[in-house]
């Protein structure tokens, strides 16, 4: 699953650790999602999108 987590996170000045804390995850998980090594669960994807103030469809793309 392609995503814009890193791009959107950096544009808002949010650190990986801060995003991880806000969504109840770990820095390692956020890093792996950003690099495409792991797909976010639906719940985690929704939480990340909410923190980035974007629709989930804008943050994560199928394909």
N, C-alpha and C positions, 0 to 999 in steps of 0.2 A: 504494500500500500504506500503510495507516494504521499508525502505530507510537507507542509510548510511550517512545522513547529519551530524549527531553529530560526528561520527567517523572521517569523512573526514575533517570537520571543525576544530576539535581539533588537528588533525595531521598537519594542516597548521597554527595552533596558532591563529585562528580567533575567536573572541568573538561573541556570539549570537547578541549582539547589533550592532557590525560592519557588520555582514552578513545581518542583517535586514535592516540596513541603505543602504547598497550597492544594495540590490534588491528591495528597496522601500516598505518594509514590516515593521512589528512590532516584537519586541522580543517575545511577547506572541505567535504570529503566528509561528515563527521559532521554539519555544519551543514545541508547539503542534504538529508540523510536525515531529520533532525529536522523540517525544514520541509516535507517531502513533495515536494521538487523532484527527488529522486532516490530510487530504490529500492535497497536494499542487495542485493548478491549473496548467494547462499545462504551461502557461506563467511564473508562479512563479517557477515551477520546472526547466524550461530552464534557468532562471536567476540564480537560486541557483547553478545549474551545472556549468554554465559559471564562476561564482565566485570561485567555488571549482576546476576549471580547469579540469573537468572530463566530459565524455559523460553522458548525462542524463540517459542513460540505466545503467550506472555504479552506479549512485547515487540513483536511484529509481527503485524498482523491483515490478512488478505486482504480486499480490498474497499475 
